[in-house]
């Protein structure tokens, strides 16, 4: 009877997981769990520099070896084809943009700007002597395009290009410099992020001052390099730089700087910020060279997420280069050599912890039999053949617990546990051992 019950018990708990109830429902703040799309799934390259979702629901991923279109199941890759004049002029894709009329614009490295013709499934090349780095558009349909040699305008209908070289008093940083990011705010003012600062152009005015709003930052180490610009619901600007994240008011006044601080887990994981996205009025997603950070804009708390070999659904690479949070609330992350990571908060993914005998901080055995949670939130995990484990949610690590140092079976982790529960009065974990046939306290 005992053997029959034990077999049923093992089957009921499965052999390799700690269940969803223990690790997700009990967790106070559920961590995002990511699925990935990589070269193994048809992606042309695992380095993704830009992401766009078009009005028809297709996902587009810019990589250094082609433009990828994803329909939810299959990936279609567009590359340069020297025999096809309507193909991309190069396969190194740098930027993507959809204007108000739904047209998709594609920026390339050394291949100029392209307009995608959806009906013909082809590309119209708009020649540029310099590589395209970023694309934005205003309410009139005019494109504001950043290049490796200054800012240019492109007429969305005639495709005529105009530069800023002849504009009086305009800084060389705008007319000739390396432009890395562009954003058009609610007042139709154009914010321009360069290698050495942040500028603003108001097309409705002739007396633009061309102030560098990050001029006070030190020039060493690429600190004022602006990689991302977004506007929140209150009209504030959030700027991603190589010196962390800056919050500015609508007129460009610096309000706050979020940076990496050694020993402070509530700081950015890196000052090198590549991309930003607003999930809601409260949460800002920050893509850094050392993982994903999520900032609670109301209380200033920062949560860090990085690749974890012990967790199946963690990030595939620590360097996160691009991000899109679509109209369904799904977050898409482009990484350096890790492909695309996807987080869908509406999709329930079971937390999975596998046993690895070679991992000193992993689960000690695959047969999980019981759980007990302490008042501090730590989780005791009883196993069949692996002794007792203590799971720390803050570190995502297990501690293998010797129940009784005088008992060799318990100390070596070979004891079997049927029941584990926590006595809140005595502050102890109480265990019933099948192997020993008696209760114990810890």
N, C-alpha and C positions, 0 to 999 in steps of 0.2 A: 504493500500500500504506500509506504514511504517513497519507494523508487518511482512509482507511478505519479504520485503527487509532485515529486521533485521535477520530473520531466515536463509535466504540465506547467509548473511554475516557471521553469526556464524558458519555455516557449512563449508564455504570456508576456514576459519582460523583454523578449527578443534577446539577442546575444551580444550586441555591440553598442547599444545606445543608452544614454541617460535620457529619460523621456522628456517630452516637450513641457509637461506640467512642471517638472522640477526646475528647468533652466530658463523657461520663457515666461510662463504665467507668474511664477513667484518673483521673477526679477522686477525690481522697481522701475527701471528704465530699460526697455528692450533695446538691445543693440541692433543696428542694421545688419541684415544678413544678405550677402551679395552672391549672385550667380554671375558667371562670366561668359563672354563670347571672345574666342581667341582664334588664332590661325588654325587650330585643330577643328574649328567649326566653319572654316571657310573665309575668315577675315584675311585680307591680303597682307597685313602687317600687324604686329602687336603693339606698335607705337601709334597712339591716337591723339592727334593735336586739336581736333575740333569735332563737335557733335551738333547735329541739327535734326529736328523732327518737322517734316513738311506738313502742309495743310491736308494732305491725303493720308497721313499716318505713317509714312515711310520714315525710317531712321537712316540718317546719313552719317558716316564716320570718315573723317579725313585722316589719312595715314601717309607715311613717307613712301608708300609703294602702292598708291591707288586710292580712288574714292570708292567707298563701300556703301551699298544700299541694302538695308535689312528690312524684310517684311514681317518679321516675327518668327520666321522659320528658316528662310534661305538668305544667303548673302550673294549679291551681284556686284562684281568688281569692275570699275571703269579705270582704264589705264591709257597712257599714251600709245597710240598706234601710228607709226610713221606712214602707213599706207592709207590711213583714214584722216582726211582733213577736218572732219567734224569731231574728232576725239580730243581729249585733253592734250595740251601741248607738252605737258610733263606729268609724271606720275607722283610727284612729291606735292601733296596737298597741304596747304597751311591754314586755310580759313574757309568758313561757310557762313552764308547769310541769306535769310529769306526776307524780301521787302514786303511792304504793305499789300501789294497786288499779288503776292504769292510766288513771285519769281525767285528762283534760287541762284545765287551767285557763288562762284567757287574761286578762291584765291590759291595760287600755286607758287612754288619756288622756281624762279627763272622761267616761268611759263606764262606770266601775266594773269589777267582776270578772265573768267569764263561765265557765260550765261547758259544755264541748262534749258534746253528745249524739250519739254516733257512729251509733246506730241510726237516728235521725231526721235526721242531718246538719244539726243546728240548735244553737242556743246558748240556755242558760238564764242570764238576767241576774240577778246578785246586786248590788243597788244599793249604791253607796258614794258618800258626798258628796265624796270626793276621788279624784284620779287614782291609779292603781295603778302602782308603780314596780318591785316585785320580789315574788316568791312563793317560799315554801318550805313543806315539810311534815315532820312528825315521824312516829315509828313508830305513834302512835295514830290517825293520819289527820287530825290537826288542822292547819289551814293557818296559817302565819305570813306575813302580807301587809304589805309596806311600801307606804306611800302618801306623797303630798306633804304630809300633815299627821299623821304619826305611824304607829305600828305597830298592827295589828289582828289579832285571831284570827278564823278562820272555821271553823265545824264542817263537816267534809267530808261529813257525812250530812244534817244538818238545815239547813245553810247559814246558821245563825245567826251574827251578827257581834257581837263584843265588843271594846271598846277598852281601853286601859291608863290612861285618864285618872283613874280612881279608885284606882289602885294607890298605896299610901303610899310616899313617898320616891323614886318613879321620876323620873328626869330628864325635863325637858321635851323634850330631844333625842329621847327614845324615844316619849313619849306625844303630842308635838305637832310634832316636827321632820320634816325631809325625810329619809325612809329610802330608801337607794339599793341596798342589797344585803342578802341574808339567806342564812345557811347553818346547817344542823343537823349537828353533828359526831357522831362514833361514840358519844359518851356521852349523846346526845340533848340536848345543850346548844345553845341558839340564839344564834348570833352575828349581830349587827345592825350593818351599816355605814350610817352617816349622813353628812350633809354635813360634820359636824364631829368625827367620831371613830368608834371601834369599841367596842361594848358587848356584854355577854353576859348571857343570862337562862337560869337552870337551872330548868325547870318543876317539878322534883322538890323544890325548896327554897323556903321562905318568906322566907329571910333573904338574898336576892340583894343584892350590894353595888353593882351598877350602876357599875362602874369604866369610865372611858374609857381604853382601853388605848393610845390614841395621843395622850394628853393632852400629852405632852412635845413634840409637833411644833409648829412655828410655825403660827399661825392665818392668816397672810397667804398670798395666792395659792391658797387652797383646798387647801393641803397635806394636811390630815387627811381630805379627802373620800374615802370608801371606796366604790369602784365594784364590787369583786369580792372574794369570799371563797371559798377552797377548802381542803380538808384533804388532806394526803398520807398515804401508807401508814404512816408513823411517828407520825401524830397531830399533826404540826406544821401550823400554819395559814400560808397564803400570802395576803397581802392586797394587792390592787391599788388604788392611791390616785393622787391627783394629785401625789404626792411620790415616785413610783416604787413598787417592790414591797418589801414587808416580809415577812420570815419570823419567825413567832412560835412559841414552843412551845405545848403544849396548854393551858397556864395563862395565856397571853397575854403572856408575856415576850418583848420584841423581841430577836431573835437576830442579824438582819442586815437591811440595807437596800440594795437594788440601785437605782441611780439613773443618770440621764444625766450623763456627764462630758465636757465639751468636749475634743475631741482624742483621746478614748479610744474606739476602735472596739469594745472589749470591755465597753462599758457599754450601758445601755438607750439606744435611739434617741430616747426622749422620756420625761419624768417623768409625763406624762398617760397613765395606764393605765386602760383601759376593761374588760378582761375577761381571765380566766386559765383555763387548762385543763391538766390533767396528762395527758401522753401515756403515761408509764410512771413507774416509780420514779426515773427519771433525768432526764427532760426536761419542763420547764415551758414552755408556750406562753404568750406575753405579748402581748396586743393593745394597741398604743399609738396615739397620734395621729400618729406618724411611721413607722408600719410594724409588721411582725411581728418579735418577738424570740423566740428559743428559748434558754432557759437550761439548761445542763448543771448539774444540782444537785449533782453530785459534785465537779466541779472549778471551778465558778463561771464557766466560759466562756459568753459570750453571742454568738449569731449573729444578725445583722440581715438582714431581708429587706424590700425596698421596691419600689415600681413601677419598672420599667426599660423604657424604650421600645425598647431594643435587644434585649430578651428577650421572646419571644412568650408565655411561660407564667409571667410574673411577676404580682405582685398587681395588681389593677385599680384600687386606690386606696390611698393611704398611711394613711388613718385607718381602723383596724380596730376595730369597735365590739362585736362579739359572736363567740363561738366555741363549737363543739361538736366533740369527738372521740368518734365513735360506737363501738359495740361491735365494729366491724370494723376499727377503727384509721383510719378515714377522717376527715380534718379538714375541717370546714366553717367558713368565716369570713364574717361579715357585715360589710360595709364601709359607709362614708358615701359615698353616691352612686356606688358601684362595684359594687353587687349582691353576689352570693354568690360566694366563691372556694372551690374544692374541691381538696384534695390527697389523693390515694390512693397511698400508698407501695407498694401491690401492683400498681399500673398503670404500665407502662413507657411513658414519654413521651419521645420523642427530642428532645434539645436542638437548637434551630434557631437558626442565625445567618445572617441574610440580608445580602447586599451592599447597601450604600446609598452611592452616590457622593457624597452631600451630608453624610455623617457622617465627620468626620476621624478618628474612633476606631472606625470600623466596618470590616467585611471589605471589602477593596479590589476584589474581583471575584467573580462568582457561580460561576466554574468552579474548583472546588477539586481539586487534582491530587495533593497529597502532604502528609505530616505528619512531624514529628520532635519528640520531647520532650527537653528539656535535663534535666540532673540536678536543677536547681532547680524543675522542674515547669512551666517555661514551654513553650509549644507554638509551634513554627514551622509556618507554613501556606503551602505553595506554591500558586500559582494560575496559571491560564492567562489571561494578558492583564492581570493586576493586580499582578504582582511578588510579593514575599515579605511575609508578615504575621507578627507576633509577638503571640501571644495571652497576656494576663495573667489567670489565673484569679481572682486576688484582686480585681481591679477589673472584670473582665468586658469589658475593652477590648482593641482591636487597635492595634498600632503598625505603620505601613507602613514597611518597611525598604528603604532604598536599598542595593542590593547593591554597586554600584561607582559612586561619584559621577562618574567620568569617562565612564561609559556612559550616554548620555541615555535609551536605552530602559529600562535598569534603574532609573534614578533617577525616571523618570516613571511607573514601575509598569506598563510595557507588556510586560515580559519574561515568557516562559512557562517554567514549571518542571515537569520530569517527576519528579524525585526529590529529596527533602530528608531528610537524616539527621544525627544529632548525634554528633560524635566526642568521647567522654568523656575521652580522653587530652589532646587539644589544646584542649578546651573550645570547640569551634567547630561551627557548623552548616555542613555540606557540601552543596552544591547542584549538580544537573545541569540545565543549561538547554537546553531544546529549541531555543529561538530562536538561542542563541549556539553550541550544539553542543559545549559543553565543560563541565568541572567547575569549580566555584568554591568558595572557602571564605569564611566570614563570621566 
